[in-house]
């Protein structure tokens, strides 16, 4: 390599290192300004209110997002963190006031209080980022967000949109009490169905037991295989199937002439234990009705 090419390469490396350092310094400057800061939005923002940050791409004052819930300009929030990219600044905004979101379950309309988060991605010219000067970047950000001294300052600001969480319906406590009773009824009905089905299946298995010696040897082995099996806890009881407990049939012992009869007996022996244990466990899974609200 010639000395002139070497000098050119070294100069390029020096420029790259300087640019990288400038970007890192700029990110630290921006963190000091915005991380943890209370802000009012100057543009609309969107959020799915699902516990994750929803993308909001901002160019100038134009916002593009696929979020479910729209928040007008003047929304109060706090910057949790930020990240500087080569062409944008990503500000992770947590909206101050939660949202009350309705959902249907059975005959009831219920409400969930959700925290809403938005990733506000402010487009920046690349040369501005490379320059490392926080002043012009702050000017672009301030078109999107106005920083505040405190949460209280935001609530007293003229620009605050005054949105607060919607109130629960006046009779919501009564709705919750009726919903709790309904949930118990639904769960008890499912448990009763499992219990009845288990007893019916156990009866069918008992009715098809034969006196074939090979079948009976398999049946006894199947009973022994599930002798120590216990049904799961009540919370997952109704979703338990025989196939989750079933063991594979072992090689028939010496003296068994019909391996198929042995395998049928082995499966029936296990199934009988399974369904009898499920019926027994069901008795302890029924829930008492919740106390009536005063």
N, C-alpha and C positions, 0 to 999 in steps of 0.2 A: 504494500500500500504506500503510495507517495505521501510525502509530508503534507501536501495541500489537501489531499482527501482525508487524511487523518485529522487535520485541523477542522475541516468541515464537519466531520462526524462528531468530534468533540464539542464543537459549537452547537450542533443539533441536540446532543445529549444535554448540554447545559441549558438550552432553551426549554427543553422538555421538563427537566427537573425544576426549573424556575416556575414553569406554568403549573406543574403539579403542586408545588409548594404554595403558589398563589391561590389555587383552588382550595387546598386544605385550610389555609389561613382564612379564606373567605367563609368557608363552612363554619369554622369556629366563631368568627365574628357574627354570623347570622344566628348561630345557636345562642350566643349571649343575648341577642336582641329578642328572639322569638320563643326559644324553648321555655315552656312553663308560663308563657305570657297569656294574659286574658285578652281576647280580641272581640271585635264586632265585625261581622262580615259586611262587605260592601256590595257583594253579589249574591245571587241565590246559590245555595249548596244543596246537594242531594245525599241521602244516606239510606241504606237498606235497614238500618237499626237492628242489625243481626249480631252485633258484637265484634264485627270486623270493620275496617276502614274502607269506605266506598270511594272509588276513583271519581274525581272531579277534575277534568282537564280545563284549565283556564288560560285563555289567550286574550290579553287585554281585559275586558270585562265580560267576555262571552264564555259561558260555561257549558261543557258537554259532559253528561253523565247518564248512566243507566240505573241510578238509584231509584228506590221505590217511593221515598218520601221527600218532598220538596220543602225547604226552609227559605223563607224570604230573606232578603238583605236585612241586616240589623240583628241577625242571630248572634247570641252571646255564646262564647265557647272558650276553650283553653287549648293551647298548642302543647301536645304531649311530647312530640319529638319532630325532627326534621331531617331531611337528607338532600344534599345538593348533587345534582346530576350535571352532565355537560350541557344540557339544553333546558333544564327546568329545576325548580326548587319544590320539593315535596314537603308540605306542611301537614302534619297529622293532627287534625282538629277533633276534639271531643266536645260535642254540644252540651251546654250546661243543663238545660231543662230536658228531662226524658220525654218520651212520647208514649201515649196510652194507645195501644193497638188492640182492636177487638178480634175475637175469633169465636167460631161456633163449635160447641161440643155437645152432641145430642140436642136436647131442646134448649140449651142455655147459650147466652151470649156472655162470654168472659172477656176480661181485659188484662193484658200484660203490659207492665211498665218496662220500656226498653230504653237502654242507653244508645245514643246515635253518634256515629263516628264518620268523619269524612276525610279522605286524603285529598287535599287541595294542591293540585300540581300546577304551579304557576310557570308558564312558558318563559324562558329567558333566551336572549340572543347568545350564541356560543362565545362570541368575542367578549361579551360582558362578563361571562363566567371566567374566561381565561384571564381577563384583566385583573380580577381579584379585588376590585373596589366595591365595598358593600353599599356605597351611596346610591348608585343607579339601581342596584338590585332592590334595596329598600324602597325606592320610589315606585318600582313596579309592584312590589308586594303590598304597599300601602294603598294601591288602587283596588286591591282585593280584600285586604283585612286592615282594620284600624286597631292598633295596639292600645292597651289600657293599663292604668296603674293597678287596678284591682277588679275583682268581680263586682263589688259595690259601685265602682265608677261606671261600669257598663250598664248596670241597672238604673243608673241615674242619667245616662247619656240620652240626648235627644234622638240619636240615631237608633237606639234600641227598639226592636220591633215589638217588645212587650209580650212576646209569646211565653206562656207558662204551660205546664202540663195540664191537660184537660182534667176536670174533676171526674171522679167515679160517679156512676148513677146514684141517686139518692137512696135507692133500696138495694144497693149492691151487697151489703152484708147479709141481707135476707136471701139474695140470689146465691151467694156462696154457701150458705147453710143448706139450701135446697140442693145445690150441686153436690155437696159433700155426701148428703144422704143418697142421692141418685147414684153416685160413684160406688158407694158401698153396695147398693142393690144390684148394680150391673156386675160387680166383681163376684158377689155371692151367687148370682145366677150362673156365671161362667163356671164357678167351682162346683155348683150343683150339677151342671151338665157333665163335667169331667167325672164326677163321682158316679153319676148314673151310668155313663158310658163304660167306666171301668168295671162296675159291678155286672153290667150286661155282658161285657166281653169275658170276664172271669167265668160267668155262668156258661157261656158258649164253649169255652175251653174245657171246662169240667165235663160238659156233655159229650165232647168228642174224644175223651180219653178212652183208649182201647186196652184190651188185656194182652196185646202183643208183647212178648217179653223184650224184644229189641226196642220197641217204642217206650216201654216203661223204664228201661234202663236209661234211655236218653232223657226221659221226663225227669227222673230222679237227679240225673246229672245237671239238667237245666235249673231245677229248683235249687240245687246246691250252688250253682254258679252265681245266682242272684241272691243268695241267702243273706248277705251283708249289705245289699243295695238299699239305699234310702232315697226317697223322692227329694227333689230340691226344695229350697225355701219357698214360702207361699208366694212371694213376689213373681217367681217364674214358674210356678206350679202348673198353671193352665196351658203353658206352651210346651210342656214336656211330652215327648212321644216315646213309645217303646223302643224305637230304633236308636235313641240316644243311650239306652241302657243295655241293649242286646249285646251278648257276647257271641263270637263265632263258634260254631260247633267244633269240638275237638275230634281228633281221630278216634273212631269207635274202639272201645277196649276189646281185648281178646274174648272171643266167644260170641260176638255180635255177628249174625248172619246177614241182616238187612241194614246196611248203613243208612239208607234213606229213611227207614222207620226210626232209627236212632236219632237222626237229625231232626225229624219232625217232632219227636218227643222232647228233644233238647230245647227246641224253640218254644213248644207249648209250655214246658215247665218254667222257663224264664218268664213267658208272657203271663202265666197265672200269678207268679210272685209279683211281677210288675203291677198288674191291675189291682190286686188285693192291697198292695202297699199304697197305691195311689188313692184307692177308696178310703183307706184308713187315714192317710195324711189329710185328705179333704176335710175331715171332721174338725181338724185344728186350724183350718185356714178360713173358715167362715168368720166374717167380721161383724161385730155388734153395730147397730145403727149409731151414728154420732149423736151426742147430746143435743137436744133441741135448744136453739138460741133463745135467751130470755126475751 
